[in-house]
Structures are given as C-alpha cells and as structure tokens.
Amino acid sequence: MEKFIPDEKRLRLVEDNYKAIRERVENAALKAGRNPNDVRLMAVTKTVESAYINKALALGCNLIGENRVQEYLSKKDELHLNGVEKHLIGHLQTNKVRQIVGEVDMIESVDSYKLAKEINRVSAVKGIVTNILIEVNIGREESKSGVFAEQLEQLLFQTAELDSIKVKGLMTIPPICSDEKEINQYFSTMYATFIDIKDKKIDNIDMDILSMGMSGDFEVAVANGSNIVRVGSAIFGERKYF
Ligand SMILES: *Cc1c(COP(=O)(O)O)cnc(C)c1O
C-alpha cells in the first residue's frame, strides 16, 4: 500500500476547526449556565484518514466516535489512542458484535433487546462489561434506527437484567431541521425523556450520559442538557465517501 501523505493545509484546518469548536462548546455551556467541563466534545472520525484524527488527538481531544466496525478496526493501529475513549456510534448489526466488543469503551447505538443480548453474550465470553447507550429515535423517522420514546422503558428494564452490559444513558440523532426552533423542540423533548427516566432510578441503569448534537446543531444540544456532542465535518471538513 502506498504511504498516505497528509495535506498540510488540511492539517492546519483541522487544528483551527478543533480549537474553534472546542471554544464554541465551552461558550454554549457557559451561556446555558453549565460547567464547560460537563460537556464532552467527541470527534467523529468516519471516512477521515488517521493523520487528521491524530491531529485532533494531539490537540487534547480525548473522545472519538466511529460509525463502522470494519473502518475502526482497520484504522485503530495508526491512531494515538493513549488515554482516548472510543465509542461506536453507528448502527450495529448483531453479526458484527463479536468484532467490536472489547475494542471500544462504549456502544452508543443500541436500539433493540436482540442487539443488547448479543453484546451481553459476547461481553460475558470475553469476561468484560460493555458500557452502552440506548439510541432513541426522537423524530420517529422510518429511515433512522433507535427506539421510540414509548418503547424505551421496556428496553431499559430488559437490559437492566443483563449482567455484562451497563446502560449509561441515551443517544439520539434528530431529524434534519430547517430552523433552530424545530431542532430545539426535539432536543428539549429528548432532555425531558432523559430526566424522566433518570428520576425513575431503575436498578442497574445509570442515566449519566445524554449524547446529542452534531456539527450543525451542537450549541442547541448543549443548551438542552447534552453532555456529549458528536462533531465530524465541522472539525475535519466535508466527508468524502469512498
Ligand atoms: C456522522 C455522525 C455524526 C457527526 O456528523 P457531522 O454532521 O459531520 O458533525 C454524529 N453522530 C453520528 C451518529 C454520525 O453518524
């Protein structure tokens, strides 16, 4: 394989972008009366070559998110991952669970009991406990994965019984919205759902993490209680799919 030579201009762009986004996340937290340390900035690395990811990591980024199992596994040896938390954020098929369990610190995209059971089974075999988030389809879109809000509680009670996974909170990807008021509505509904579940104090379920907000809407998400924002293109530039 030919050696990949990173583009100097893009490396500088990643640096400028990362610093700017970091600052915007902090300011959004302050504006919402929140402690900036309570909001984590995840660099979403799908389709991004390792050199650019390493640039963000060198700037202090300590959380990355990948969508595809295969892509993550093929890149991870090139990444400077010491002290960096890795999350799987893309849809996960049960037949890929075996490959990813133990490779990431959290699977954010659990949306069925079948998937939870398989992650639990593989985790038990490997002698580990896997942290997960339940993905909620807040906009009830056919095209998206995630459970509907009214199915959430049942799934939580079911997963609470599984000893080798630990639910840490919720994740969502809202519909594409044309205006800020609309996106604000989805995020505030999501936050209300999160607090509602948290208040129920279900045994063996932690409601600590609310993962929501992407490049176009992370400030609105922070204003609505998100504590992980998942930002890809605003850091690394537009994605090229290949
Ligand atoms: C790609 C992706 C993101 C980041 O999207 P951007 O708009 O590029 O910031 C966040 N979350 C998930 C689940 C994604 O697949």
The ligand as a Gaussian input file, in Angstrom:
#p B3LYP/6-31G(d) Opt

LIG

0 1
 C      -21.582000      11.329000      11.209000
 C      -22.202000      11.349000      12.545000
 C      -22.056000      12.458000      13.396000
 C      -21.310000      13.720000      13.000000
 O      -21.949000      14.372000      11.969000
 P      -21.450000      15.832000      11.492000
 O      -22.663000      16.463000      10.971000
 O      -20.400000      15.604000      10.475000
 O      -20.916000      16.523000      12.689000
 C      -22.624000      12.388000      14.658000
 N      -23.302000      11.297000      15.074000
 C      -23.461000      10.226000      14.284000
 C      -24.217000       9.055000      14.808000
 C      -22.924000      10.219000      12.999000
 O      -23.116000       9.146000      12.217000

